Amino acid sequence: MVLNIVHPEVDAVLICSPTNAHADQICAAAAAGKAIFCEKPVDLTLAKVRQTLSLVEDAGVPLMLAFNQRMDPSFSAVKSAIEQGRIGTLRSIHIISRDPAPPPISYIKSSGGMFLDMSIHDFDMARHLAGAAPIEVYARGANHIDPAIGAAGDIDSAYIMISFENGVTAMIENSRQAAYGYDQRLEAFGSEGMVRAENPLKTTTVLSNAEGIHGDRQLDFFIDRYTESYLREMRAFVDALKLGQPMPITGQDGLEAMYIALAAMSSHQERRPVLLSEC
């Protein structure tokens, strides 16, 4: 479908298409002089991401990437606590991201793999919370859930350690399946305390009886878990345009998260720590 993005009444373009269309659509919008909001990633190849971001910079148009988890109220509160010094000097970050069930194999084959598809949200979050550049990545992956995922050339479980230049270490756990629902938690530990974001539940109802204390299930998937974050990221995009401010999440942020993902892929394949300078 051809979009009439050159129309003078179009100020901005929202790109929520399949990944393989992102880069070309970003370039078309940039050439038309429109502000751009795009789902991650820009592309699955590093060369095309760099080329696309260079074109956007030359066009002088704003670009925001949709790393919506930064806008989640609970995760944002963790970031604020770190910035306000409420846990002292940040020492470590622990991020857990587990889906309730794996996606279709057809999606697995075209997704770019776990590190570029699922884990990349956590790579961006770790970098965002650490407030520093990553220097080394060590990753291990496995197939615990579905042999078909392995046959498609991907993994369904991942364990990643990232070292940052300010001394912070991030530990990330990913799984394509959690029997108890969508599991999205993070913790930041510092010299004077700890702050964490827990999973929201379907209800706050708690049943207490002789058998124990019983709560409701966790939410089903990202649509209900991150509803508020999607609204907040769109407001942030519009507000930045209206006020003439820099985008809160940039194409460069996406590129930096991709570097971590590529380092994780290399680490997993070669079974060794990988420096970001190698990517």
C-alpha positions in Angstrom: 0.0 0.0 0.0 1.3 3.5 -0.9 0.9 6.0 1.9 0.2 9.6 1.0 2.8 10.9 3.4 3.6 13.9 1.3 0.2 15.5 2.0 0.8 18.9 3.6 -1.6 18.2 6.5 0.5 15.2 7.6 2.9 16.2 10.3 4.0 12.8 11.5 4.1 9.2 10.4 3.5 6.2 12.7 5.2 3.1 11.5 3.8 -0.1 13.0 4.4 -2.4 10.0 6.4 -5.7 9.8 10.1 -5.3 10.6 11.2 -5.8 7.0 9.3 -2.7 6.0 10.5 -0.3 8.7 13.7 1.0 7.1 12.2 1.8 3.7 9.2 3.5 5.3 11.4 5.5 7.6 13.4 6.7 4.6 10.2 7.6 2.7 8.9 9.6 5.6 12.2 11.3 6.2 12.4 12.3 2.5 8.9 13.8 2.8 10.1 15.8 5.9 7.8 14.2 8.4 8.4 13.4 12.0 8.6 9.6 12.6 7.5 7.2 15.3 8.6 3.6 14.5 8.3 0.2 16.2 11.6 -1.4 17.0 13.8 -2.5 15.3 14.7 -0.2 12.4 16.0 -3.3 10.6 17.6 -6.6 11.3 20.9 -5.7 9.6 23.3 -3.3 11.1 24.4 -1.8 7.8 20.8 -0.9 6.9 20.1 0.6 10.3 23.1 2.8 10.1 22.2 3.9 6.5 18.6 4.6 7.6 19.6 6.7 10.6 22.1 8.6 8.5 19.4 9.5 6.1 17.1 10.6 8.9 19.9 12.8 10.3 20.5 14.4 6.9 16.8 15.1 6.5 16.7 16.8 9.9 13.5 15.1 11.0 12.6 13.8 14.5 12.6 10.0 14.9 11.4 8.1 18.0 11.7 4.4 18.4 9.0 2.5 20.4 10.9 1.0 23.3 7.6 1.3 25.2 8.9 -0.4 28.4 10.7 2.8 29.4 7.3 4.4 29.7 5.8 1.8 32.0 4.9 3.6 35.3 6.5 1.0 37.5 9.7 0.8 35.5 9.8 4.6 35.2 9.6 4.7 39.0 12.7 2.5 39.3 14.6 4.8 36.9 13.5 7.8 39.0 14.7 6.2 42.2 18.1 5.5 40.7 18.4 9.1 39.4 17.3 10.6 42.7 20.0 8.6 44.6 17.5 6.8 46.7 19.4 3.5 46.5 22.9 5.1 46.6 25.4 4.1 44.0 23.9 1.7 41.5 25.7 -1.7 41.5 23.6 -4.2 39.7 20.4 -4.6 37.6 18.3 -7.8 37.4 15.7 -8.1 34.6 13.3 -11.0 34.1 11.2 -11.2 30.9 9.2 -14.4 30.3 6.4 -14.8 27.8 3.4 -17.1 28.7 3.8 -19.0 25.5 6.1 -19.0 22.4 5.0 -17.3 19.2 4.2 -19.2 16.0 7.2 -20.9 14.3 6.5 -18.7 11.2 7.1 -15.6 13.4 10.3 -17.2 15.0 11.7 -17.7 11.5 11.3 -14.1 10.5 11.9 -12.3 13.9 15.7 -12.1 13.8 16.0 -14.4 16.7 15.4 -14.1 20.5 18.2 -11.6 21.1 17.1 -9.2 18.3 13.4 -9.7 18.9 12.6 -10.3 22.5 15.7 -9.6 24.5 16.3 -6.3 22.8 13.7 -4.6 25.0 15.7 -5.7 28.1 19.0 -4.6 26.5 17.5 -1.1 26.0 16.1 -1.1 29.6 19.4 -2.3 31.1 21.3 0.5 29.3 18.6 3.0 30.2 18.8 2.1 33.9 22.6 1.8 34.0 23.0 5.3 32.5 26.3 4.2 30.9 27.7 2.5 27.8 28.0 -1.3 27.8 31.5 -2.7 27.4 31.1 -6.5 27.5 28.4 -9.1 27.0 28.3 -12.8 28.0 25.2 -14.8 26.9 24.1 -18.4 27.0 21.0 -19.8 25.3 19.1 -23.0 25.3 16.1 -24.8 23.9 14.0 -26.0 26.9 10.5 -25.4 25.4 9.9 -26.5 21.8 12.3 -28.4 19.6 10.7 -26.7 16.6 12.2 -23.4 17.8 15.7 -25.0 17.7 15.0 -26.5 14.3 14.1 -23.0 13.1 17.6 -21.8 14.2 16.6 -20.0 17.4 16.6 -20.4 21.1 13.7 -20.2 23.6 15.7 -19.4 26.8 18.5 -16.9 27.3 20.7 -15.7 30.1 22.8 -12.6 29.6 25.3 -10.6 31.7 26.2 -7.1 30.6 29.1 -5.1 32.1 28.9 -1.3 31.8 31.7 1.2 31.9 30.5 2.7 35.2 30.9 -0.7 37.0 27.2 -1.7 36.9 26.4 -5.3 36.0 23.1 -6.3 34.5 21.7 -9.8 34.6 18.9 -10.7 32.2 16.7 -13.8 32.1 14.5 -14.5 29.1 12.1 -17.4 28.4 9.5 -17.9 25.7 7.2 -19.8 28.2 6.1 -19.3 31.8 3.2 -21.5 33.0 2.0 -18.8 35.4 1.5 -15.9 32.9 3.4 -12.9 31.6 6.4 -12.3 33.9 8.0 -8.9 33.6 10.1 -7.8 36.6 13.2 -5.8 37.3 15.3 -4.9 40.3 18.1 -2.3 40.8 20.5 -2.8 43.7 22.7 0.0 45.1 25.0 0.9 47.9 22.1 2.2 50.1 19.2 0.1 49.1 17.2 -1.7 46.4 14.2 -0.9 44.3 12.2 -3.3 42.2 9.1 -3.5 40.0 6.9 -6.5 40.5 4.3 -8.0 38.2 0.8 -6.5 38.2 -2.0 -9.1 38.7 -5.4 -9.4 37.1 -7.0 -8.2 40.3 -5.8 -7.2 43.8 -8.1 -9.8 45.4 -6.4 -11.9 48.1 -8.0 -15.0 49.6 -6.7 -16.1 53.0 -7.7 -19.5 54.4 -6.2 -22.6 56.1 -4.4 -23.6 53.0 -2.5 -20.3 52.6 -2.6 -16.9 51.0 -3.9 -16.9 47.4 -3.8 -14.1 44.8 -4.9 -13.7 41.2 -2.9 -14.7 38.1 -0.6 -12.4 36.3 -1.7 -10.6 33.2 -1.9 -12.5 29.9 0.6 -10.8 27.6 2.1 -7.5 26.5 -1.1 -5.9 25.3 -2.7 -5.8 28.7 0.6 -5.6 30.7 1.9 -2.5 28.8 -1.3 -0.7 27.9 -0.4 2.4 29.9 3.1 2.4 28.5 1.8 2.5 24.9 -0.4 5.5 25.8 2.5 7.2 27.5 5.0 6.7 24.6 2.5 8.2 22.2 1.9 11.2 24.4 5.7 11.6 24.8 6.1 11.6 21.0 3.3 14.2 20.4 4.5 16.4 23.3 8.1 16.4 22.0 6.8 17.5 18.6 4.5 20.2 20.0 7.2 21.6 22.4 10.1 21.3 19.9 12.0 19.0 22.3 14.3 16.1 21.5 12.7 12.7 21.2 12.9 10.7 24.5 14.0 7.5 22.7 16.0 7.9 19.6 17.3 5.9 16.6 20.7 5.9 18.3 19.1 4.2 21.3 17.8 1.5 19.0 21.3 1.1 17.4 23.0 0.8 20.8 20.5 -1.9 21.8 21.2 -3.7 18.6 24.9 -3.7 19.3 24.2 -5.5 22.6 21.9 -8.0 20.8 24.6 -8.7 18.2 27.2 -9.1 20.9 24.9 -11.5 22.7 24.4 -13.5 19.6 28.2 -13.8 19.1 28.7 -14.7 22.7 26.1 -17.4 22.6 27.4 -18.9 19.3 31.1 -18.7 20.3 30.6 -19.4 24.0 32.8 -16.5 25.2 32.4 -12.9 26.5 32.2 -10.4 23.6 33.4 -6.8 23.8 31.0 -4.2 22.3 34.0 -2.8 20.5 34.0 -6.0 18.4 30.5 -5.2 17.0 
